[in-house]
Amino acid sequence: MTVEELYNQRLQRIKTAMDLGTPDRIPIHLGGPSFIRYAEPEATLSDYVLRPKWADDAVFRSYKMLPEIDTAPMLGGNNEGMGAMWYAKVKLPGRELPKDTLWQIVEVGPMTEDDYDTIINKGWSALGKELLDRLGYTEEQLTPDFAYMAEINKKVREELGLVTMSGGAYVMPVEILSAARSLKKFLRDLYRMPEKVLEAMEVIAEEYIESGTKMIREQKPLSVFLGHGRFGDDLFNVKNFEKFTWQFTKKIADAFIAAGTKALFHMDGKWDSYLSYWRDFPKGTCIFDPDSLTDIVKIQEVLGGHMCVTGDVPPAILELGTPEDNYNYARKLIELFGKSGFIMSSGCSVPPHAPLENIKAVIAATLEG
C-alpha cells in the first residue's frame, strides 16, 4: 500500500467514525510530548520546548514506530510563547524549571475592568495584542514559522500518511476571558458587571464566527476544535452555565456546522450534569472529546449514538499504570461504545512520561476490535 493509499484509508476510517458509521476498525488518536522519548529515550521536556525542530524530528521518528496510529501529531509550535494563548506567562523546563519538569502556566490576568469596554467598542482582536504586550511577549516568540509548519505538516502526510483531525482552534469566550482577567477577578466580574461581560462575550463570539467560517470554507477541515475547561460542573450552576457558557458554545458551534464542518468539543474538566445540552446539535455533526474527568459511562448513555465520542484512557493510567491496566481500560471503552461512532484516544493528551509499552497496550486492545 502506498502512503497516499494509507492516508485515504485512515481518512475514510476517521470520517466514518465521525459520521457514526462503522469503520474497518476503530480509529486511534494518540499523541503528546512523551512521543519524543520513544525515538530518543534520553530526551527531556526541555528538549521538547527549547529545541522544537529537534523534538519534531524525534516525534516524527516515534510515529514510525507506531504505524497503527491514524492521526497527525501537533508539530511546528513556538513553545516559548505557549502561554500566550491563555494570556499568561509560562515557566519552561530547562529555563525556570528543572529540565524534565512539565512546563507551568502562570496566570497573570493582564486584562482590566476597563478593557471590557475596549472589547465592546473596538473588538477582541484589538485588545489581544495589547494584552500580550503587557505580558512582555516579543514578536519573535509569538510569530509562527509558517514555512516550516507547512513543510513539516506536508512531511507528516506524505511520508507517514497521518490525518489531521481538526483545523482551527477556538477557546470559548467564557474561558478566554477568565484567563485574560484571571479566574478570581473574572468570577467577581460575573456578579458585579454580568451584562458588560455578556456584551464582551458576544463580540468575541461574532469574531470567532467570522474568522472560523472563512477558514472552514477555504480549508474544509474535518472538524474545528472548540476548547472548554473550567465552566461546567465544577464552577457553574445551571443558570450560570446557560447564561455564560452554553449560549455562546451553541451559537459558535451552530455557525461552524452550518459552514460545513463538525464541531470537536474538547472538554477538559467535569461536565456530567450538562451532557444533555449537547444533544441539541443535529445527530452526527459533533465529536465529544473528554479528558477522563467526565463519567465516560454517562457520556455513552447520553451522547452515544448521537455524536462521535473520543475516549478516554486517563493520563494517570497511561503514565503510572501497567500495560495490563491500559489494555483493560481500552477494552472497557470498546465494550461500552462498540465500533461505531468511537475513536480511541487518551483523556486530553498522552502525558509526558507515559511508557511506550502502555501506548502499545492501548493500540493492541483497539486492534482486537
C-alpha positions in Angstrom: 0.0 0.0 0.0 1.3 3.4 -0.9 1.5 6.2 1.6 -1.3 8.0 -0.2 -3.5 4.9 -0.1 -2.7 4.6 3.6 -3.7 8.2 4.1 -7.0 7.8 2.3 -7.8 4.6 4.2 -7.2 6.4 7.5 -9.2 9.4 6.3 -12.2 7.2 5.5 -11.8 5.4 8.8 -11.9 8.7 10.8 -14.7 10.2 8.7 -16.8 7.1 9.1 -16.4 7.2 12.9 -17.3 10.9 13.0 -20.4 10.2 10.9 -21.4 7.5 13.5 -20.8 4.7 11.0 -18.8 1.5 11.5 -15.3 1.8 10.0 -13.0 -1.1 9.1 -11.6 -0.7 12.6 -11.7 1.8 15.4 -9.5 4.9 14.7 -6.6 5.6 17.0 -5.9 9.1 18.1 -2.9 9.3 20.4 -0.2 11.9 20.9 1.7 14.1 23.3 5.1 15.3 24.5 6.0 11.7 25.6 6.5 10.8 21.9 9.9 12.4 21.8 11.1 9.7 24.2 10.1 6.8 22.1 12.7 7.6 19.4 15.1 9.4 21.8 14.9 7.7 25.2 17.3 10.2 26.9 15.2 13.2 25.8 13.8 15.6 28.4 10.9 18.0 28.3 13.5 20.8 28.0 14.3 19.3 24.6 10.6 19.4 23.7 10.1 23.1 24.4 13.6 24.6 23.8 14.6 22.5 20.7 11.3 22.3 18.9 12.6 21.3 15.5 14.8 18.6 17.0 11.8 17.4 19.0 9.6 17.4 15.9 12.1 15.1 14.2 12.0 12.8 17.2 8.2 12.8 17.3 8.2 12.0 13.5 10.5 9.0 14.1 8.4 7.9 17.1 5.3 7.8 14.9 7.1 5.5 12.5 7.4 3.1 15.4 3.6 3.2 16.0 2.1 2.8 12.5 -1.3 1.9 13.8 -2.0 5.5 15.0 -4.2 7.3 12.4 -4.0 11.0 13.3 -1.2 13.5 13.0 0.7 15.0 15.9 0.9 18.7 16.7 4.2 19.9 15.3 5.8 23.2 14.5 4.8 25.1 17.6 6.7 28.0 19.1 6.9 26.8 22.7 8.4 29.9 24.2 5.1 31.6 23.5 2.8 28.7 24.6 1.4 30.7 27.5 0.2 33.5 25.1 -3.0 31.7 24.1 -4.1 31.9 27.7 -2.8 35.5 28.2 -0.4 34.0 30.8 3.3 33.6 31.3 4.9 30.2 31.2 7.7 28.6 33.2 9.7 26.2 31.0 11.8 23.2 31.8 15.5 23.8 31.3 15.0 27.5 31.9 12.9 28.4 35.0 12.3 24.7 35.9 14.3 21.5 36.1 14.9 20.1 32.7 12.5 17.2 32.9 9.7 19.0 34.7 6.4 19.8 33.0 6.0 23.4 32.0 3.8 25.6 34.2 1.3 28.1 33.1 1.4 31.2 35.4 -2.0 33.0 35.4 -1.3 36.7 35.4 -4.5 38.4 34.4 -3.3 41.4 32.4 -6.9 42.5 31.4 -8.5 45.2 33.5 -12.2 46.1 34.1 -11.9 49.0 31.6 -10.8 46.5 28.9 -14.3 45.2 28.6 -15.2 48.5 27.0 -12.3 48.1 24.6 -13.6 44.7 23.5 -17.2 46.1 23.1 -16.1 49.2 21.2 -13.0 48.0 19.2 -13.2 44.2 19.2 -11.4 41.4 20.9 -8.6 41.2 18.4 -7.8 44.9 19.1 -7.3 44.1 22.8 -5.5 40.8 22.4 -2.2 42.2 21.0 -2.2 44.9 23.8 -2.6 42.2 26.5 0.4 40.3 25.1 2.4 43.5 25.0 1.6 44.0 28.7 2.9 40.5 29.4 6.2 41.2 27.7 5.9 38.7 24.8 8.1 39.6 21.8 7.2 39.3 18.1 9.7 36.5 17.8 8.0 34.5 20.5 4.6 35.0 19.0 5.2 34.7 15.3 4.9 31.1 13.9 7.3 29.9 11.3 4.6 29.3 8.7 7.0 28.0 6.1 8.4 25.4 8.5 4.9 24.4 9.7 3.8 23.9 6.1 6.9 21.8 5.4 6.6 19.6 8.5 2.8 19.0 8.0 3.4 18.1 4.4 6.1 15.6 5.5 3.7 14.1 8.1 1.1 13.5 5.4 3.3 12.4 2.5 5.8 10.2 4.5 3.6 8.9 7.3 0.1 9.2 5.8 -1.4 10.6 9.0 -4.7 12.6 9.1 -5.2 15.9 10.7 -8.4 15.5 12.7 -9.2 19.2 13.3 -8.3 22.5 11.8 -8.5 25.8 13.7 -8.9 26.1 17.5 -11.1 28.4 19.4 -11.2 28.7 23.2 -14.8 29.6 24.3 -15.4 33.2 25.3 -16.0 32.4 29.0 -12.7 30.5 29.1 -10.6 33.1 27.3 -11.9 36.0 29.4 -11.3 34.1 32.6 -7.7 33.6 31.5 -7.2 37.2 30.5 -8.7 38.6 33.7 -7.5 35.7 36.0 -10.1 33.3 37.4 -10.6 35.1 40.7 -11.2 38.5 39.1 -13.4 37.1 36.4 -15.7 35.3 38.8 -16.1 38.6 40.6 -16.9 40.3 37.3 -19.7 37.9 36.7 -21.5 39.1 39.8 -20.6 42.8 39.7 -21.0 43.5 35.9 -22.6 40.5 34.2 -24.2 42.4 31.4 -20.9 44.0 30.4 -19.2 40.6 30.5 -22.0 39.2 28.3 -21.7 42.0 25.8 -18.0 41.4 25.5 -18.6 37.6 25.1 -21.0 38.4 22.2 -18.3 40.4 20.5 -15.8 37.6 20.9 -18.3 35.0 19.6 -19.0 37.1 16.5 -15.3 37.5 15.8 -14.8 33.7 16.1 -17.7 33.0 13.8 -16.4 35.5 11.2 -12.9 34.1 11.1 -13.9 30.5 11.6 -16.5 30.3 8.8 -14.0 31.9 6.4 -11.4 29.3 7.4 -13.8 26.4 7.1 -14.9 27.4 3.6 -11.3 27.8 2.5 -9.6 24.8 4.1 -12.6 22.4 4.6 -11.2 20.8 7.8 -12.8 17.6 9.2 -13.6 19.4 12.4 -12.9 22.6 14.3 -11.6 22.4 17.9 -13.7 24.2 20.5 -12.0 24.3 23.9 -13.8 24.1 27.2 -12.1 23.7 30.6 -13.4 25.5 33.6 -17.1 26.3 33.5 -19.1 23.1 33.7 -20.0 21.2 36.9 -17.0 22.5 38.9 -18.0 26.2 38.9 -21.4 26.9 37.4 -24.9 26.1 38.5 -27.5 25.6 35.7 -28.4 29.3 35.5 -24.8 30.5 35.1 -23.9 27.6 32.8 -26.7 28.5 30.4 -26.0 32.2 30.6 -22.2 32.4 30.4 -21.2 29.1 28.8 -23.9 27.3 26.8 -25.4 30.1 24.8 -22.0 31.0 23.2 -20.9 27.4 22.7 -24.2 26.7 20.9 -24.0 29.9 18.8 -20.4 29.3 17.7 -20.8 25.6 17.0 -24.0 26.0 15.1 -22.3 28.5 12.8 -19.3 26.3 12.2 -21.5 23.3 11.5 -23.6 25.3 9.0 -20.4 26.4 7.3 -19.6 22.7 6.5 -17.6 21.1 9.3 -18.0 19.2 12.5 -17.6 20.7 15.9 -15.0 18.9 18.1 -15.7 19.8 21.7 -12.5 19.4 23.7 -13.9 19.0 27.2 -11.4 19.4 30.0 -13.0 19.1 33.4 -16.2 17.6 34.7 -19.4 18.0 32.6 -21.7 15.2 33.9 -24.6 17.5 34.8 -24.7 19.2 31.4 -24.2 16.5 28.9 -27.8 16.5 27.7 -27.4 20.0 26.3 -25.1 18.6 23.6 -28.0 16.6 22.2 -29.3 19.9 20.9 -26.9 19.6 18.0 -28.0 17.6 14.9 -27.1 13.9 15.1 -23.7 13.1 13.6 -22.4 16.7 13.5 -20.1 16.8 16.5 -17.3 15.0 18.4 -17.3 14.9 22.2 -13.6 14.8 23.4 -13.4 14.4 27.2 -10.3 14.4 29.3 -11.3 11.5 31.6 -12.9 13.6 34.4 -16.4 13.4 33.0 -18.0 10.0 33.6 -17.4 8.0 30.4 -20.4 5.7 31.1 -22.7 8.7 31.4 -21.2 10.2 28.2 -22.2 6.9 26.4 -25.6 6.9 27.9 -26.4 10.5 26.9 -24.4 11.1 23.8 -23.6 7.6 22.4 -25.2 7.2 19.0 -25.9 10.9 18.8 -22.3 12.1 18.2 -18.9 10.6 17.9 -17.0 10.2 21.2 -13.3 10.0 21.7 -12.0 8.3 24.8 -10.7 8.4 27.2 -7.8 6.5 28.6 -6.9 8.5 31.7 -3.4 10.2 31.8 -2.8 8.7 35.2 -3.2 5.2 33.8 -1.2 5.9 30.8 1.7 7.2 32.8 1.5 5.3 36.1 -0.4 2.1 35.2 0.9 -1.2 33.8 0.4 -2.3 30.2 -2.3 -4.6 31.6 -4.1 -1.7 33.2 -4.1 0.2 29.9 -5.2 -2.8 27.9 -8.1 -3.4 30.2 -9.3 0.2 30.2 -9.2 0.3 26.4 -11.1 -2.9 26.2 -13.7 -1.4 28.6 -14.2 1.5 26.3 -14.7 -0.8 23.3 -17.2 -2.8 25.2 -19.0 0.4 26.1 -19.1 2.1 22.7 -18.6 -0.7 20.2 -17.0 0.0 16.9 -19.4 2.7 15.6 -19.0 6.4 16.3 -16.0 5.9 18.6 -12.3 7.0 18.3 -9.8 5.5 20.8 -7.9 8.3 22.4 -6.2 9.4 25.6 -8.0 11.7 28.0 -6.6 15.0 26.6 -3.1 14.2 25.5 -0.7 11.4 26.4 1.2 12.6 29.5 5.0 13.4 29.3 6.3 10.2 30.9 3.9 7.6 29.6 5.9 4.4 28.8 5.9 3.1 25.2 4.6 -0.2 26.5 1.4 1.4 27.7 0.7 3.1 24.3 1.3 -0.3 22.6 -1.2 -1.9 25.0 -3.9 0.6 24.2 -3.2 0.0 20.5 -3.3 -3.8 20.9 -6.7 -3.6 22.6 -8.1 -1.4 19.9 -6.9 -3.6 17.1 -8.8 -6.5 18.6 -12.0 -4.6 17.8 
